[in-house]
């Protein structure tokens, strides 16, 4: 029944897209002020493209703070926003699984790019438990994120060749900031004692982050938040916490904290003291207008939160 409802919903959405496309004129939808209308799914993309695009673009992200892209379904308002866009960027790699058919349909009439799918396959992590399932959380490896943004910038250049030099200059300046962020992160996280480099979170969103900074990552759910969390997942996690003497575990801003609280309570009943290390931003960023509402600020917040919590008690 659940599949049937989702199937019917997808058909209705696609029908709406076709209807809107037919109603629109064939003229470019560039805004009255001459800016390129860019629509992104996740705000990580929206913020980065906004910085690089500068005053030549108007960027709107469909998924704001606390929104889980794994479960997100497009609204009628989203469909209208997408139809009015000049260029559309989404992460891909099945992150926005419920919107793929929409992007495939709209991509027949305007530029649509899945930035994650421009990255070489040998750089993409796979789910160890589900063969063939790619890890979509590429923004947690700054070098991979830059590769995806490179492809996005090339798409913008093709759409507006007269702005190509401007986009390239902004990109290089932004990438310099990202490189500095990466160096800061490496230095800080390397200071966590090796035996305490275990990152326990609600779902498996930090695989790229862990690989990059040599941190073991344990997510109670799999790569998608649709995955179920069983008693065995909680029990196994508690055993790892005991064995490794993990000082803290973390909740995520876009996911219920119930499973993490269950781990803390279960550990306490087993005589193990583990604290809540704080809130991390995984699939969504912070509120607009805050540091955490930017890609760089969000990333830095996560690094600082992890460092402070996992370094606790270290000499």
Backbone bond lengths (Angstrom), bond angles and torsions (degrees), N, CA, C in turn:
res aa  C-N    CA-C-N  psi(-1)  N-CA   C-N-CA  omega(-1)  CA-C   N-CA-C  phi
1 X - - - 1.464 - - 1.523 111.01 -
2 X 1.356 115.99 -44.12 1.472 119.57 179.51 1.524 111.27 -60.19
3 X 1.357 115.66 -41.34 1.469 120.10 178.86 1.521 110.44 -63.78
4 X 1.366 116.03 -41.54 1.458 120.68 -178.00 1.523 110.62 -63.15
5 X 1.341 116.98 -42.38 1.461 121.15 179.48 1.524 110.42 -62.40
6 X 1.352 116.77 -45.11 1.459 120.62 179.35 1.525 110.48 -63.54
7 X 1.348 115.89 -37.82 1.466 120.81 -179.74 1.527 110.65 -64.37
8 X 1.330 115.84 -45.45 1.458 120.12 179.14 1.521 110.17 -63.71
9 X 1.347 115.90 -40.61 1.460 120.27 178.55 1.511 111.50 -60.68
10 X 1.321 116.88 -42.07 1.468 120.99 179.87 1.523 111.03 -63.76
11 X 1.334 116.51 -40.39 1.460 120.66 179.85 1.523 110.47 -64.50
12 X 1.332 116.25 -42.65 1.464 119.98 179.49 1.525 111.21 -63.76
13 X 1.340 116.58 -41.18 1.457 120.87 -179.96 1.523 110.56 -64.30
14 X 1.332 116.36 -44.24 1.460 119.78 179.28 1.526 111.23 -63.81
15 X 1.319 116.24 -37.50 1.460 119.91 177.61 1.519 110.60 -63.38
16 X 1.348 115.12 -38.51 1.467 119.59 179.29 1.521 110.87 -66.62
17 X 1.316 116.80 -39.18 1.463 120.75 178.27 1.529 110.19 -60.30
18 X 1.314 115.91 -47.39 1.460 120.41 -178.67 1.527 110.54 -62.06
19 X 1.332 115.32 -40.41 1.466 119.94 179.00 1.520 111.45 -63.19
20 X 1.336 116.10 -46.44 1.466 120.10 -179.57 1.527 111.33 -64.41
21 X 1.328 115.26 -40.24 1.466 118.81 179.69 1.527 110.85 -62.41
22 X 1.320 115.65 -37.79 1.458 119.51 -179.85 1.522 111.68 -68.92
23 X 1.330 115.71 -32.21 1.465 120.27 -178.85 1.523 112.24 -76.73
24 X 1.320 116.59 -27.18 1.470 120.05 -177.41 1.522 111.16 -75.36
25 X 1.304 116.03 151.98 1.463 119.96 173.77 1.508 108.70 -78.05
26 X 1.334 116.52 168.39 1.448 120.31 -179.21 1.515 111.85 -86.59
27 X 1.327 116.96 2.58 1.452 119.86 179.21 1.519 110.09 -73.08
28 X 1.340 116.95 152.81 1.463 121.21 178.09 1.515 109.31 -60.91
29 X 1.333 116.91 144.16 1.453 121.54 -176.48 1.521 111.91 -94.08
30 X 1.312 117.31 19.35 1.453 120.89 179.11 1.523 109.00 -55.51
31 X 1.341 116.20 138.72 1.458 120.84 -173.83 1.518 111.58 -64.40
32 X 1.343 114.42 163.46 1.458 120.43 -176.28 1.525 112.14 -59.73
33 X 1.323 117.57 -29.72 1.464 120.19 -178.79 1.527 112.08 -85.56
34 X 1.329 117.42 7.19 1.456 121.28 177.03 1.511 115.25 86.69
35 X 1.327 117.34 -2.20 1.467 119.62 -179.50 1.525 110.80 -77.75
36 X 1.322 115.13 151.29 1.458 121.02 177.22 1.525 108.54 -81.08
37 X 1.330 116.41 125.84 1.463 120.89 177.52 1.525 109.74 -80.31
38 X 1.323 116.11 111.12 1.463 121.79 -179.95 1.525 108.78 -112.02
39 X 1.306 116.49 130.48 1.465 121.72 175.07 1.521 108.50 -116.25
40 X 1.323 116.48 132.07 1.466 121.79 175.01 1.522 108.30 -122.44
41 X 1.305 114.97 161.94 1.467 119.24 175.44 1.532 108.98 -82.51
42 X 1.324 117.38 -73.14 1.464 120.86 -176.80 1.529 111.09 -82.23
43 X 1.316 115.42 152.12 1.467 120.01 -176.83 1.521 112.50 -74.24
44 X 1.336 118.47 -19.54 1.462 119.40 173.94 1.531 110.03 -58.96
45 X 1.319 115.34 -44.30 1.461 120.22 176.24 1.520 111.11 -67.41
46 X 1.327 115.69 -44.14 1.451 119.83 -177.57 1.513 112.64 -58.62
47 X 1.334 117.14 -44.21 1.460 120.30 -178.90 1.524 111.07 -66.74
48 X 1.316 117.41 -46.61 1.460 120.68 -178.34 1.529 111.54 -62.40
49 X 1.332 116.60 -43.88 1.462 120.31 179.66 1.522 110.57 -67.20
50 X 1.319 116.84 -34.92 1.460 120.62 178.45 1.525 111.45 -63.39
51 X 1.335 116.48 -41.41 1.468 120.71 178.73 1.524 110.36 -65.40
52 X 1.315 116.26 -47.06 1.465 120.46 -177.47 1.530 111.25 -69.84
53 X 1.328 116.33 -39.60 1.460 119.93 -177.98 1.514 113.49 -74.60
54 X 1.339 116.47 -23.17 1.454 120.55 176.62 1.522 112.90 56.04
55 X 1.324 115.67 -138.93 1.467 120.17 -176.22 1.531 113.31 -83.72
56 X 1.348 116.15 9.08 1.463 119.43 178.00 1.538 111.56 -96.56
57 X 1.337 116.59 -5.70 1.461 119.62 -177.31 1.526 111.25 -130.35
58 X 1.302 115.13 155.91 1.459 123.81 170.34 1.518 105.46 -121.93
59 X 1.331 117.19 114.59 1.462 120.97 -172.45 1.528 110.49 -110.04
60 X 1.321 115.37 134.20 1.461 121.27 174.06 1.521 108.95 -128.86
61 X 1.333 116.26 128.48 1.461 121.64 177.37 1.521 109.26 -102.95
62 X 1.306 116.36 134.98 1.459 120.96 -177.67 1.528 112.40 -76.11
63 X 1.331 117.12 -28.67 1.463 121.14 -173.01 1.523 110.23 -114.12
64 X 1.308 116.27 111.26 1.456 121.13 -177.11 1.509 112.98 -95.16
65 X 1.339 117.36 -159.56 1.458 122.45 -178.71 1.532 112.06 -57.13
66 X 1.333 115.68 140.63 1.468 123.77 175.84 1.524 114.23 70.11
67 X 1.334 117.86 4.77 1.467 120.73 178.90 1.526 109.74 -86.77
68 X 1.310 116.13 132.12 1.462 122.15 179.40 1.527 109.03 -94.53
69 X 1.329 118.63 108.86 1.479 120.28 -176.80 1.523 113.60 -67.69
70 X 1.326 117.63 -23.93 1.462 120.50 179.46 1.533 111.26 -62.54
71 X 1.325 116.38 -32.77 1.455 121.39 -174.45 1.528 113.21 -106.83
72 X 1.321 116.95 -1.89 1.464 120.81 -170.04 1.523 112.45 -70.41
73 X 1.326 115.23 135.38 1.459 122.23 172.77 1.522 108.94 -116.47
74 X 1.310 116.43 136.62 1.460 120.90 -178.61 1.522 111.15 -66.02
75 X 1.326 115.63 140.11 1.457 121.80 174.98 1.532 108.96 -93.57
76 X 1.318 116.16 171.23 1.464 119.40 176.49 1.529 110.44 -62.81
77 X 1.335 115.94 -35.50 1.464 120.04 176.88 1.527 110.89 -63.27
78 X 1.332 116.49 -40.29 1.469 120.57 177.19 1.526 111.14 -60.59
79 X 1.325 115.77 -42.95 1.463 120.33 -179.11 1.522 110.25 -60.29
80 X 1.343 115.99 -43.05 1.469 119.58 178.81 1.522 110.95 -64.49
81 X 1.340 116.28 -40.08 1.474 120.65 178.78 1.522 111.05 -63.61
82 X 1.317 115.97 -43.80 1.465 120.77 179.08 1.525 110.77 -62.55
83 X 1.316 116.37 -41.69 1.457 120.62 -177.93 1.525 111.59 -65.78
84 X 1.333 117.20 -30.34 1.461 121.21 -179.24 1.532 113.05 -83.83
85 X 1.331 116.67 -9.61 1.461 120.60 -176.81 1.527 111.75 -72.24
86 X 1.326 114.87 153.20 1.459 120.98 170.98 1.529 110.53 -88.56
87 X 1.326 115.58 -41.38 1.463 122.43 -178.09 1.528 108.07 -136.71
88 X 1.324 116.43 140.82 1.464 121.46 -178.23 1.520 109.36 -125.76
89 X 1.331 116.00 131.04 1.454 121.93 175.84 1.524 109.74 -121.41
90 X 1.317 115.61 132.75 1.465 119.55 171.24 1.519 108.64 -134.47
91 X 1.326 116.37 164.95 1.460 120.11 -174.55 1.516 112.12 -72.01
92 X 1.346 115.99 -45.78 1.457 119.54 -176.98 1.516 112.62 80.34
93 X 1.329 116.76 -162.40 1.468 123.28 -176.54 1.524 110.32 57.40
94 X 1.332 115.41 33.97 1.470 124.01 177.02 1.527 113.76 68.74
95 X 1.329 118.65 13.96 1.468 118.91 176.85 1.530 109.71 -63.22
96 X 1.328 116.52 -49.83 1.462 122.01 -179.90 1.525 108.95 -96.71
97 X 1.337 115.85 58.97 1.467 121.52 -169.03 1.523 113.23 -57.73
98 X 1.327 117.01 -33.84 1.460 120.13 -176.25 1.529 113.57 -80.93
99 X 1.344 116.93 -0.50 1.464 119.85 -176.62 1.530 112.79 -118.46
100 X 1.312 117.68 1.50 1.465 120.88 -174.03 1.523 112.02 -58.41
101 X 1.322 117.39 -45.37 1.468 120.13 -177.36 1.532 111.04 -65.08
102 X 1.319 116.45 -32.24 1.461 120.08 177.26 1.524 109.69 -63.11
103 X 1.342 116.61 -46.60 1.462 120.41 -178.13 1.527 110.95 -67.38
104 X 1.314 116.73 -36.11 1.462 119.45 178.21 1.525 110.31 -64.05
105 X 1.321 116.83 -39.52 1.461 120.94 -179.04 1.527 110.94 -69.91
106 X 1.327 116.58 -49.74 1.467 120.29 -175.92 1.526 111.03 -70.03
107 X 1.358 116.49 -25.03 1.456 121.02 179.91 1.521 113.56 -67.03
108 X 1.324 116.91 -10.35 1.457 120.08 177.51 1.531 112.11 -77.03
109 X 1.341 116.06 -14.69 1.460 118.56 -176.04 1.523 114.34 -124.29
110 X 1.353 118.10 -6.78 1.467 119.73 179.40 1.527 109.41 -158.02
111 X 1.342 117.60 164.51 1.478 119.94 -178.20 1.523 112.56 -65.60
112 X 1.324 115.86 123.74 1.468 123.29 176.74 1.517 107.01 -134.70
113 X 1.339 116.94 126.91 1.464 120.13 -176.24 1.517 111.04 -131.80
114 X 1.333 116.27 129.35 1.465 122.64 170.02 1.524 106.94 -91.95
115 X 1.322 117.14 99.71 1.461 120.51 -170.59 1.532 112.37 -63.27
116 X 1.319 117.64 -34.15 1.456 120.03 -179.31 1.513 113.12 -66.09
117 X 1.321 115.76 -25.85 1.456 120.27 -177.45 1.521 112.72 -86.67
118 X 1.334 116.32 2.94 1.466 120.50 173.07 1.528 110.90 -92.01
119 X 1.331 117.16 -8.88 1.468 122.31 -179.02 1.526 108.71 -82.31
120 X 1.328 118.39 138.19 1.470 120.58 179.87 1.530 112.23 -52.51
121 X 1.319 116.26 139.04 1.459 121.52 -175.79 1.525 112.73 -58.24
122 X 1.338 116.98 -33.20 1.464 118.36 -176.76 1.530 112.70 -73.30
123 X 1.336 116.64 -6.38 1.464 120.12 175.85 1.527 112.32 -97.31
124 X 1.337 116.37 -8.72 1.462 121.19 -177.23 1.531 109.88 -90.11
125 X 1.318 115.66 128.79 1.462 120.69 178.08 1.523 110.16 -77.11
126 X 1.332 115.45 151.40 1.459 120.82 177.72 1.516 110.00 -116.21
127 X 1.323 114.90 154.60 1.457 121.48 176.54 1.524 108.69 -68.96
128 X 1.325 116.23 123.97 1.462 120.18 -178.51 1.521 111.99 -67.85
129 X 1.339 117.62 -23.99 1.453 121.17 -176.50 1.525 112.54 -97.50
130 X 1.323 117.39 -20.74 1.459 120.88 -178.78 1.523 109.22 -126.21
131 X 1.306 115.49 101.79 1.462 120.71 -176.04 1.527 110.99 -59.72
132 X 1.334 114.59 134.81 1.453 120.16 177.02 1.509 115.14 86.81
133 X 1.332 118.04 -6.21 1.463 121.13 179.11 1.522 109.74 -88.66
134 X 1.329 116.77 119.03 1.466 121.42 -178.97 1.518 111.07 -83.77
135 X 1.315 115.85 148.10 1.458 121.86 174.92 1.527 108.08 -83.40
136 X 1.335 118.40 116.81 1.464 120.06 -175.67 1.525 115.04 -85.73
137 X 1.336 118.50 -5.09 1.473 121.10 -169.31 1.531 112.23 -83.25
138 X 1.328 115.71 55.00 1.468 121.23 -172.30 1.522 113.43 -69.36
139 X 1.335 118.06 -20.25 1.469 120.00 -177.57 1.519 112.62 -67.26
140 X 1.333 117.97 -9.26 1.458 119.97 177.76 1.522 113.04 -90.04
141 X 1.324 117.42 4.28 1.461 122.70 166.98 1.520 105.98 -119.60
142 X 1.305 116.76 105.92 1.463 120.89 -173.04 1.526 111.56 -58.38
143 X 1.320 117.94 -37.63 1.468 120.10 -179.83 1.535 111.31 -65.34
144 X 1.335 116.98 -41.00 1.462 119.80 176.91 1.527 111.01 -68.27
145 X 1.309 115.83 -37.59 1.462 119.88 178.96 1.533 110.38 -61.53
146 X 1.310 115.97 -39.99 1.461 119.75 177.25 1.530 110.96 -62.46
147 X 1.321 117.45 -37.90 1.463 120.08 178.45 1.534 110.62 -63.14
148 X 1.331 115.64 -43.81 1.454 119.35 178.09 1.518 111.94 -63.61
149 X 1.323 116.72 -41.65 1.461 120.61 178.94 1.523 111.24 -66.57
150 X 1.329 117.02 -34.62 1.468 120.75 174.81 1.529 110.32 -54.04
151 X 1.325 115.30 -47.32 1.461 119.74 -179.15 1.525 110.86 -65.05
152 X 1.331 116.49 -38.73 1.463 120.22 179.02 1.531 111.02 -64.27
153 X 1.322 116.32 -41.58 1.463 120.43 179.61 1.522 110.62 -64.28
154 X 1.325 117.53 -39.09 1.464 120.38 177.78 1.533 110.40 -62.40
155 X 1.341 115.88 -35.56 1.468 119.74 177.08 1.527 110.66 -65.29
156 X 1.325 116.64 -40.95 1.462 120.74 177.42 1.530 111.17 -64.40
157 X 1.326 116.23 -39.95 1.463 120.39 179.24 1.526 111.03 -63.14
158 X 1.327 116.24 -39.53 1.457 119.61 179.18 1.521 110.76 -66.32
159 X 1.326 116.23 -37.40 1.458 119.63 -179.69 1.521 110.97 -70.70
160 X 1.343 116.38 -38.45 1.466 120.37 -176.66 1.529 109.54 -134.22
161 X 1.343 117.78 77.63 1.472 121.80 -176.73 1.521 113.71 -56.48
162 X 1.323 116.67 -30.90 1.460 119.84 -178.96 1.532 112.72 -67.26
163 X 1.327 116.67 -17.71 1.467 121.15 179.03 1.528 112.60 -102.55
164 X 1.323 117.39 6.86 1.464 121.36 -172.57 1.528 112.37 -58.47
165 X 1.324 117.50 -46.81 1.466 120.34 -178.90 1.534 111.14 -63.87
166 X 1.309 115.57 -38.32 1.474 121.00 178.83 1.530 110.21 -62.98
167 X 1.333 116.46 -47.85 1.469 120.28 179.43 1.532 110.82 -62.00
168 X 1.313 116.73 -42.53 1.470 120.53 -178.60 1.521 111.21 -63.29
169 X 1.319 117.46 -43.27 1.470 121.08 179.87 1.521 110.72 -63.48
170 X 1.330 116.96 -43.40 1.463 120.82 178.36 1.526 111.64 -64.69
171 X 1.329 114.80 -38.40 1.465 119.28 179.27 1.522 110.78 -62.94
172 X 1.322 117.38 -46.78 1.457 120.73 -178.92 1.533 111.45 -61.40
173 X 1.326 116.04 -39.76 1.469 120.45 178.56 1.529 110.39 -65.71
174 X 1.319 116.40 -42.87 1.465 120.96 179.53 1.525 111.07 -66.99
175 X 1.325 116.95 -40.50 1.460 120.28 179.35 1.532 111.35 -64.42
176 X 1.314 117.41 -32.15 1.462 120.14 175.23 1.533 110.30 -62.46
177 X 1.327 116.56 -40.64 1.469 120.68 176.75 1.524 110.57 -64.81
178 X 1.334 116.73 -39.81 1.465 120.38 179.49 1.527 110.96 -65.74
179 X 1.320 116.95 -39.07 1.463 120.38 177.95 1.529 110.97 -63.75
180 X 1.312 116.95 -40.05 1.459 121.03 177.52 1.528 110.44 -64.68
181 X 1.337 116.38 -41.43 1.461 120.97 177.37 1.523 110.65 -61.22
182 X 1.317 116.30 -41.42 1.458 120.51 179.97 1.525 111.25 -63.58
183 X 1.328 116.67 -42.72 1.466 120.61 178.98 1.526 111.15 -64.03
184 X 1.320 117.07 -43.75 1.464 121.16 177.93 1.525 110.66 -60.25
185 X 1.320 115.82 -42.99 1.462 121.28 -177.70 1.527 111.00 -65.45
186 X 1.325 116.57 -44.52 1.465 120.74 179.19 1.524 111.06 -59.71
187 X 1.330 115.87 -44.77 1.465 120.30 -178.08 1.527 111.18 -64.88
188 X 1.314 116.80 -43.90 1.474 119.96 -176.91 1.522 110.88 -69.52
189 X 1.325 118.23 -47.51 1.462 121.04 -175.77 1.520 112.30 -70.33
190 X 1.330 116.94 -26.61 1.470 120.17 177.38 1.525 111.01 -66.77
191 X 1.322 116.43 -19.33 1.466 120.69 -179.34 1.528 112.97 -80.84
192 X 1.334 117.43 -9.86 1.467 119.98 175.77 1.526 108.32 -71.95
193 X 1.329 118.42 130.59 1.473 119.76 178.80 1.525 111.31 -53.31
194 X 1.304 116.17 137.62 1.467 120.89 -173.43 1.522 112.75 -54.03
195 X 1.335 117.62 -40.72 1.458 121.15 -177.09 1.533 112.25 -70.08
196 X 1.327 116.77 -14.66 1.465 120.17 -178.79 1.529 112.42 -105.90
197 X 1.309 116.98 10.04 1.468 120.25 179.58 1.518 110.48 -86.41
198 X 1.322 114.83 66.87 1.455 122.22 177.60 1.523 107.29 -128.69
199 X 1.320 116.57 117.63 1.457 121.98 -176.45 1.525 109.40 -107.28
200 X 1.336 116.03 109.52 1.461 122.12 -179.88 1.525 108.61 -105.00
201 X 1.345 116.25 120.96 1.461 121.93 -178.34 1.525 110.33 -133.42
202 X 1.335 115.31 176.00 1.459 120.78 -175.85 1.529 112.72 -67.33
203 X 1.331 117.81 -40.94 1.458 119.05 176.40 1.529 109.64 -141.32
204 X 1.307 116.03 167.99 1.461 121.57 -166.88 1.529 111.78 -82.06
205 X 1.337 115.63 65.00 1.463 120.45 -176.77 1.525 113.48 -96.89
206 X 1.325 117.57 -9.58 1.460 120.29 -169.58 1.532 113.45 -110.34
207 X 1.334 116.64 26.22 1.456 120.25 -179.63 1.515 113.21 -61.71
208 X 1.336 116.87 -46.27 1.467 120.62 178.88 1.531 110.50 -65.38
209 X 1.309 115.72 -39.77 1.462 121.67 178.99 1.536 109.80 -61.21
210 X 1.323 116.14 -46.92 1.459 120.17 -179.51 1.516 112.88 -64.55
211 X 1.323 116.32 -41.46 1.465 119.95 179.28 1.518 110.58 -63.65
212 X 1.312 116.37 -40.50 1.460 121.12 -175.93 1.523 111.78 -68.71
213 X 1.328 116.29 -39.05 1.464 119.99 -173.55 1.528 113.58 -110.25
214 X 1.329 116.78 15.34 1.459 122.08 175.54 1.529 111.51 58.09
215 X 1.329 115.02 53.55 1.463 122.06 177.45 1.520 108.10 -125.21
216 X 1.327 116.99 131.49 1.458 121.00 175.94 1.524 108.63 -74.24
217 X 1.325 116.39 130.36 1.461 121.18 -175.90 1.523 110.41 -115.01
218 X 1.321 115.37 132.58 1.463 121.31 177.91 1.524 108.13 -128.15
219 X 1.325 116.57 116.69 1.461 121.35 176.28 1.517 109.43 -110.96
220 X 1.328 116.99 131.60 1.462 119.46 -178.34 1.519 111.69 -65.81
221 X 1.335 116.58 -38.93 1.449 120.56 171.53 1.521 107.96 -94.65
222 X 1.318 115.58 169.19 1.454 119.82 178.20 1.521 111.46 -78.78
223 X 1.338 116.82 -153.87 1.456 121.82 -178.62 1.523 111.80 -65.05
224 X 1.324 116.67 -32.99 1.464 121.12 179.03 1.513 109.75 -104.85
225 X 1.329 115.87 145.00 1.459 120.16 177.90 1.527 111.59 -75.37
226 X 1.338 117.55 -2.31 1.462 120.28 173.31 1.524 110.92 -76.54
227 X 1.324 117.31 -17.88 1.455 120.92 179.84 1.522 110.44 -65.14
228 X 1.327 115.60 144.93 1.459 120.66 -178.99 1.530 110.74 -83.06
229 X 1.331 115.74 148.95 1.461 121.86 173.05 1.513 107.78 -108.31
230 X 1.330 116.62 120.02 1.458 120.96 -179.30 1.521 112.01 -103.70
231 X 1.305 114.66 170.44 1.470 120.54 177.54 1.524 110.08 -58.40
232 X 1.338 116.36 -35.94 1.469 119.81 -178.44 1.528 110.69 -64.70
233 X 1.350 117.12 -36.50 1.472 120.00 177.61 1.522 110.75 -61.64
234 X 1.324 115.64 -43.75 1.464 120.66 -179.33 1.524 110.40 -66.93
235 X 1.336 116.30 -43.80 1.469 120.67 -179.15 1.524 111.23 -63.06
236 X 1.330 116.64 -45.40 1.470 120.50 179.31 1.524 111.36 -62.44
237 X 1.328 116.22 -38.69 1.461 120.03 178.95 1.514 111.50 -65.42
238 X 1.317 116.62 -40.50 1.467 120.49 178.14 1.531 110.39 -62.68
239 X 1.325 116.78 -39.29 1.473 120.36 179.02 1.529 110.84 -63.16
240 X 1.327 116.58 -40.56 1.467 119.94 178.15 1.515 110.72 -65.39
241 X 1.320 116.46 -40.97 1.472 120.90 178.14 1.526 110.34 -60.24
242 X 1.311 116.26 -41.38 1.476 121.05 178.56 1.526 110.79 -64.63
243 X 1.317 116.07 -50.29 1.463 120.91 -176.35 1.524 112.50 -63.60
244 X 1.329 116.14 -41.53 1.465 120.65 -175.02 1.526 113.10 -93.99
245 X 1.349 115.89 -4.96 1.466 121.23 -178.15 1.534 110.88 54.07
246 X 1.311 114.55 49.57 1.464 121.56 179.95 1.529 108.73 -67.37
247 X 1.333 118.52 124.34 1.461 120.40 -175.82 1.524 115.10 -78.07
248 X 1.352 117.97 -24.50 1.462 119.70 -174.04 1.526 110.71 -156.45
249 X 1.334 115.30 151.60 1.455 121.98 174.09 1.530 108.04 -129.03
250 X 1.343 117.60 168.71 1.456 120.50 -164.92 1.524 113.49 -131.04
251 X 1.337 114.88 143.20 1.455 120.63 170.66 1.524 108.26 -93.02
252 X 1.342 116.31 167.38 1.459 121.91 178.78 1.520 109.42 -121.87
253 X 1.317 116.31 145.27 1.461 121.60 -172.55 1.523 113.62 -64.94
254 X 1.324 117.69 -27.65 1.465 120.66 -174.43 1.526 113.49 -103.92
255 X 1.344 116.71 8.31 1.466 121.26 -176.25 1.526 109.21 -133.04
256 X 1.322 116.22 143.41 1.458 120.96 177.69 1.530 109.75 -55.82
257 X 1.331 115.29 141.15 1.465 119.69 -179.36 1.524 112.83 -86.88
258 X 1.326 117.63 6.14 1.469 120.98 -174.14 1.521 112.84 -58.70
259 X 1.354 117.21 -43.83 1.466 118.68 -176.48 1.523 111.68 -67.93
260 X 1.329 116.88 -37.58 1.462 120.09 178.39 1.526 110.14 -66.84
261 X 1.323 116.76 -40.67 1.469 120.02 176.98 1.521 110.48 -64.09
262 X 1.335 116.75 -34.56 1.473 120.17 177.78 1.520 111.01 -65.04
263 X 1.330 116.43 -36.71 1.462 120.43 177.42 1.528 110.19 -66.38
264 X 1.323 116.84 -44.81 1.467 120.80 -179.59 1.526 110.37 -61.35
265 X 1.331 116.24 -45.32 1.464 120.48 179.89 1.524 111.60 -66.14
266 X 1.338 115.22 -41.04 1.461 118.94 178.82 1.522 112.37 -64.80
267 X 1.318 115.51 -38.80 1.469 119.90 178.04 1.523 110.54 -65.49
268 X 1.320 116.67 -42.30 1.464 120.22 179.70 1.522 111.48 -61.91
269 X 1.334 116.56 -40.74 1.463 120.03 179.42 1.522 111.28 -68.15
270 X 1.328 115.57 -18.23 1.464 120.62 178.35 1.528 111.06 -98.68
271 X 1.337 115.25 9.66 1.462 120.01 176.85 1.510 114.70 81.47
272 X 1.357 116.66 16.84 1.461 120.77 -178.76 1.532 109.15 -111.37
273 X 1.310 116.39 129.01 1.460 121.17 -179.97 1.527 110.14 -98.76
274 X 1.313 116.10 113.45 1.466 121.37 175.43 1.525 107.41 -131.66
275 X 1.307 117.11 134.62 1.461 120.99 -175.46 1.526 111.25 -98.62
276 X 1.324 114.62 165.63 1.455 120.56 173.39 1.522 107.11 -84.91
277 X 1.335 116.12 114.65 1.461 120.80 -173.24 1.513 114.50 -77.24
278 X 1.327 116.98 -12.24 1.455 120.14 -178.72 1.510 111.30 128.77
279 X 1.328 115.08 -176.02 1.457 122.15 -178.13 1.523 110.68 -103.97
280 X 1.330 115.68 130.58 1.458 121.49 176.83 1.526 109.38 -107.81
281 X 1.320 115.03 151.88 1.453 120.97 173.87 1.526 107.32 -97.85
282 X 1.324 116.10 119.15 1.464 119.82 -177.41 1.520 110.93 -113.27
283 X 1.330 117.59 -77.29 1.464 120.69 -177.42 1.528 113.13 -86.19
284 X 1.314 116.70 -13.94 1.467 120.98 179.25 1.526 109.25 -134.95
285 X 1.326 116.02 155.81 1.466 120.83 178.15 1.524 109.58 -97.00
286 X 1.333 115.99 -173.42 1.450 121.54 -178.95 1.524 112.68 -81.78
287 X 1.321 115.12 -172.57 1.454 121.25 -177.96 1.539 110.64 -67.74
288 X 1.322 117.06 143.33 1.476 120.28 175.35 1.523 110.40 -57.12
289 X 1.320 116.17 141.59 1.450 120.68 179.92 1.510 113.99 90.77
290 X 1.343 117.01 -6.56 1.461 120.98 175.88 1.525 109.30 -106.47
291 X 1.346 116.14 163.45 1.465 119.47 176.21 1.523 110.58 -58.31
292 X 1.333 115.92 -40.82 1.463 120.47 -178.09 1.523 112.44 -71.30
293 X 1.333 116.15 -10.05 1.451 120.96 176.37 1.512 113.28 -85.12
294 X 1.330 117.03 4.06 1.461 122.71 173.65 1.524 108.92 -114.66
295 X 1.317 116.32 155.81 1.472 119.29 -179.88 1.525 110.77 -59.94
296 X 1.324 117.45 -47.61 1.466 120.57 -178.02 1.527 110.49 -65.19
297 X 1.315 117.35 -43.54 1.459 120.62 179.98 1.510 112.58 -65.42
298 X 1.335 116.70 -39.79 1.456 121.27 177.36 1.522 111.04 -62.68
299 X 1.312 115.60 -45.79 1.463 121.18 -178.53 1.531 110.25 -62.51
300 X 1.334 115.34 -46.00 1.467 120.14 -179.27 1.541 111.15 -64.17
301 X 1.321 116.30 -39.42 1.468 120.27 176.89 1.522 110.60 -58.36
302 X 1.338 116.70 -46.30 1.466 120.15 -179.68 1.519 111.61 -61.69
303 X 1.326 116.25 -45.36 1.468 120.34 -179.87 1.525 110.48 -60.44
304 X 1.329 117.18 -47.43 1.462 121.07 -178.49 1.527 111.30 -63.53
305 X 1.351 116.31 -42.04 1.467 121.06 -178.82 1.521 110.97 -64.76
306 X 1.326 116.37 -44.16 1.470 120.83 179.69 1.526 110.21 -65.94
307 X 1.301 116.82 -45.17 1.471 120.75 -179.86 1.521 111.34 -58.77
308 X 1.325 116.54 -51.34 1.456 120.11 -176.62 1.530 112.22 -62.32
309 X 1.333 117.67 -40.23 1.450 120.84 -177.35 1.526 113.28 -75.20
310 X 1.331 117.08 -41.88 1.466 119.64 -176.59 1.529 112.80 -82.39
311 X 1.319 117.18 -15.17 1.464 119.96 176.01 1.515 111.98 -86.80
312 X 1.321 116.96 -6.16 1.462 120.91 -176.09 1.525 111.29 -58.69
313 X 1.299 115.62 130.71 1.458 121.01 177.59 1.501 114.44 83.82
314 X 1.336 117.31 -4.73 1.470 120.10 179.20 1.526 109.75 -76.63
315 X 1.303 115.77 143.44 1.462 120.01 179.63 1.527 110.14 -87.08
